[in-house]
Amino acid sequence: MVEQDTIRLLRECDAGVKMGTSSIEDVLDYVKSESLKKFLIKNKDEHYKLDTEIQMLLAKYKDAGKDPNPIAKGMSWMKTNFKLSMEPSDSMIADLMTDGCNMGVKSLNKYLNEYEAADEKSKEVTKKLIRLEEDLAKDIRKYL
């Protein structure tokens, strides 16, 4: 049970970190503020570092991980592009990113509770990703 829950939790982290990275990449071309752009790039880099850690843990279990749900990813991309075509502002980017972070935090906490038999290392990685998302949502409030 521990190994099964560990793999499932790591897969959800893998999908979540990929979704976060993709979302940041989707908005970068629209960012006007140099400080917001630098902040998003730094956060994207932190997502990549965490993804490397997740991939190493998945490899330990000989698991390929999980991509984000294609429907969720497509809907996110459509919402982002639609809203930014109507209002291409840093405020809108901050709004979209905050929504995405909040959904990620909610989902990851749900999986943390659901896969309670997962090993401590995978729980720790999940908590790191949750903090990364929470911090991003908090730090971009000044752009709302």
LONU-850530 format. One record per residue (C-alpha): residue in three letters; x, y, z; chain; residue number from 1. Coordinates in pm, whole numbers. Layout:
<recs>
+-----+--------+--------+--------+---+-----+
|   r |     px |     py |     pz | c |   k |
+-----+--------+--------+--------+---+-----+
| ALA |      X |      Y |      Z | A | NUM |
...
+-----+--------+--------+--------+---+-----+
</recs>
This chain:
<recs>
+-----+--------+--------+--------+---+-----+
|   r |     px |     py |     pz | c |   k |
+-----+--------+--------+--------+---+-----+
| MET |      0 |      0 |      0 | A |   1 |
| VAL |    284 |    240 |     84 | A |   2 |
| GLU |    451 |    195 |   -254 | A |   3 |
| GLN |    121 |    223 |   -444 | A |   4 |
| ASP |     18 |    542 |   -262 | A |   5 |
| THR |    369 |    685 |   -304 | A |   6 |
| ILE |    363 |    631 |   -680 | A |   7 |
| ARG |     12 |    776 |   -711 | A |   8 |
| LEU |    104 |   1084 |   -510 | A |   9 |
| LEU |    422 |   1138 |   -711 | A |  10 |
| ARG |    225 |   1105 |  -1036 | A |  11 |
| GLU |    -14 |   1378 |   -922 | A |  12 |
| CYS |    281 |   1600 |   -828 | A |  13 |
| ASP |    432 |   1532 |  -1170 | A |  14 |
| ALA |    111 |   1635 |  -1346 | A |  15 |
| GLY |     74 |   1939 |  -1117 | A |  16 |
| VAL |    426 |   2068 |  -1167 | A |  17 |
| LYS |    394 |   2026 |  -1543 | A |  18 |
| MET |     62 |   2211 |  -1542 | A |  19 |
| GLY |    214 |   2495 |  -1339 | A |  20 |
| THR |    513 |   2524 |  -1570 | A |  21 |
| SER |    293 |   2519 |  -1877 | A |  22 |
| SER |     63 |   2786 |  -1733 | A |  23 |
| ILE |    353 |   3018 |  -1663 | A |  24 |
| GLU |    487 |   2966 |  -2015 | A |  25 |
| ASP |    141 |   3044 |  -2158 | A |  26 |
| VAL |    136 |   3393 |  -2002 | A |  27 |
| LEU |    499 |   3506 |  -2028 | A |  28 |
| ASP |    460 |   3667 |  -2372 | A |  29 |
| TYR |    179 |   3887 |  -2238 | A |  30 |
| VAL |    363 |   4018 |  -1930 | A |  31 |
| LYS |    440 |   4389 |  -1944 | A |  32 |
| SER |    611 |   4443 |  -1609 | A |  33 |
| GLU |    974 |   4338 |  -1605 | A |  34 |
| SER |    952 |   4258 |  -1233 | A |  35 |
| LEU |    651 |   4028 |  -1284 | A |  36 |
| LYS |    823 |   3859 |  -1577 | A |  37 |
| LYS |   1139 |   3797 |  -1372 | A |  38 |
| PHE |    931 |   3667 |  -1084 | A |  39 |
| LEU |    738 |   3424 |  -1309 | A |  40 |
| ILE |   1057 |   3300 |  -1474 | A |  41 |
| LYS |   1214 |   3242 |  -1132 | A |  42 |
| ASN |    906 |   3050 |  -1022 | A |  43 |
| LYS |    907 |   2846 |  -1343 | A |  44 |
| ASP |   1271 |   2756 |  -1274 | A |  45 |
| GLU |   1174 |   2644 |   -923 | A |  46 |
| HIS |    902 |   2426 |  -1080 | A |  47 |
| TYR |   1165 |   2270 |  -1307 | A |  48 |
| LYS |   1394 |   2197 |  -1010 | A |  49 |
| LEU |   1109 |   2034 |   -823 | A |  50 |
| ASP |   1016 |   1837 |  -1135 | A |  51 |
| THR |   1371 |   1698 |  -1146 | A |  52 |
| GLU |   1332 |   1579 |   -789 | A |  53 |
| ILE |    993 |   1422 |   -871 | A |  54 |
| GLN |   1138 |   1246 |  -1177 | A |  55 |
| MET |   1421 |   1099 |   -966 | A |  56 |
| LEU |   1171 |    964 |   -714 | A |  57 |
| LEU |    950 |    822 |   -989 | A |  58 |
| ALA |   1253 |    657 |  -1151 | A |  59 |
| LYS |   1323 |    484 |   -820 | A |  60 |
| TYR |    986 |    312 |   -862 | A |  61 |
| LYS |   1039 |    264 |  -1237 | A |  62 |
| ASP |    737 |    483 |  -1311 | A |  63 |
| ALA |    709 |    725 |  -1605 | A |  64 |
| GLY |    494 |    976 |  -1418 | A |  65 |
| LYS |    183 |   1148 |  -1542 | A |  66 |
| ASP |    104 |   1432 |  -1778 | A |  67 |
| PRO |   -169 |   1682 |  -1691 | A |  68 |
| ASN |   -518 |   1591 |  -1799 | A |  69 |
| PRO |   -536 |   1702 |  -2164 | A |  70 |
| ILE |   -888 |   1840 |  -2122 | A |  71 |
| ALA |   -790 |   2044 |  -1815 | A |  72 |
| LYS |   -476 |   2167 |  -1988 | A |  73 |
| GLY |   -672 |   2261 |  -2301 | A |  74 |
| MET |   -941 |   2440 |  -2103 | A |  75 |
| SER |   -675 |   2631 |  -1909 | A |  76 |
| TRP |   -501 |   2733 |  -2232 | A |  77 |
| MET |   -832 |   2846 |  -2388 | A |  78 |
| LYS |   -934 |   3045 |  -2079 | A |  79 |
| THR |   -591 |   3209 |  -2060 | A |  80 |
| ASN |   -580 |   3306 |  -2425 | A |  81 |
| PHE |   -941 |   3424 |  -2432 | A |  82 |
| LYS |   -908 |   3641 |  -2121 | A |  83 |
| LEU |   -572 |   3783 |  -2227 | A |  84 |
| SER |   -702 |   3866 |  -2574 | A |  85 |
| MET |   -982 |   4065 |  -2410 | A |  86 |
| GLU |   -765 |   4226 |  -2140 | A |  87 |
| PRO |   -390 |   4178 |  -2195 | A |  88 |
| SER |   -276 |   4318 |  -1861 | A |  89 |
| ASP |    -50 |   4214 |  -1576 | A |  90 |
| SER |   -354 |   4232 |  -1351 | A |  91 |
| MET |   -532 |   3970 |  -1563 | A |  92 |
| ILE |   -219 |   3752 |  -1564 | A |  93 |
| ALA |   -200 |   3774 |  -1185 | A |  94 |
| ASP |   -569 |   3686 |  -1165 | A |  95 |
| LEU |   -530 |   3382 |  -1390 | A |  96 |
| MET |   -217 |   3263 |  -1213 | A |  97 |
| THR |   -382 |   3304 |   -872 | A |  98 |
| ASP |   -678 |   3091 |   -984 | A |  99 |
| GLY |   -441 |   2824 |  -1116 | A | 100 |
| CYS |   -235 |   2821 |   -799 | A | 101 |
| ASN |   -545 |   2791 |   -584 | A | 102 |
| MET |   -672 |   2496 |   -790 | A | 103 |
| GLY |   -330 |   2331 |   -766 | A | 104 |
| VAL |   -311 |   2377 |   -389 | A | 105 |
| LYS |   -662 |   2236 |   -348 | A | 106 |
| SER |   -590 |   1932 |   -567 | A | 107 |
| LEU |   -253 |   1857 |   -410 | A | 108 |
| ASN |   -395 |   1877 |    -58 | A | 109 |
| LYS |   -673 |   1641 |   -165 | A | 110 |
| TYR |   -417 |   1392 |   -299 | A | 111 |
| LEU |   -202 |   1429 |     12 | A | 112 |
| ASN |   -504 |   1325 |    219 | A | 113 |
| GLU |   -614 |   1054 |    -25 | A | 114 |
| TYR |   -272 |    886 |    -46 | A | 115 |
| GLU |   -197 |    901 |    324 | A | 116 |
| ALA |      8 |    577 |    314 | A | 117 |
| ALA |    264 |    740 |     79 | A | 118 |
| ASP |    621 |    757 |    207 | A | 119 |
| GLU |    746 |   1068 |    384 | A | 120 |
| LYS |    974 |   1178 |     98 | A | 121 |
| SER |    684 |   1196 |   -150 | A | 122 |
| LYS |    471 |   1380 |    106 | A | 123 |
| GLU |    758 |   1624 |    158 | A | 124 |
| VAL |    783 |   1689 |   -218 | A | 125 |
| THR |    407 |   1741 |   -235 | A | 126 |
| LYS |    425 |   1993 |     46 | A | 127 |
| LYS |    709 |   2175 |   -133 | A | 128 |
| LEU |    494 |   2204 |   -444 | A | 129 |
| ILE |    199 |   2326 |   -237 | A | 130 |
| ARG |    421 |   2594 |    -77 | A | 131 |
| LEU |    557 |   2694 |   -417 | A | 132 |
| GLU |    201 |   2746 |   -546 | A | 133 |
| GLU |     87 |   2925 |   -229 | A | 134 |
| ASP |    387 |   3156 |   -239 | A | 135 |
| LEU |    332 |   3238 |   -605 | A | 136 |
| ALA |    -32 |   3328 |   -543 | A | 137 |
| LYS |     66 |   3543 |   -245 | A | 138 |
| ASP |    359 |   3716 |   -414 | A | 139 |
| ILE |    168 |   3822 |   -725 | A | 140 |
| ARG |   -116 |   3985 |   -531 | A | 141 |
| LYS |     47 |   4321 |   -584 | A | 142 |
| TYR |    -21 |   4286 |   -958 | A | 143 |
| LEU |   -396 |   4219 |   -915 | A | 144 |
+-----+--------+--------+--------+---+-----+
</recs>
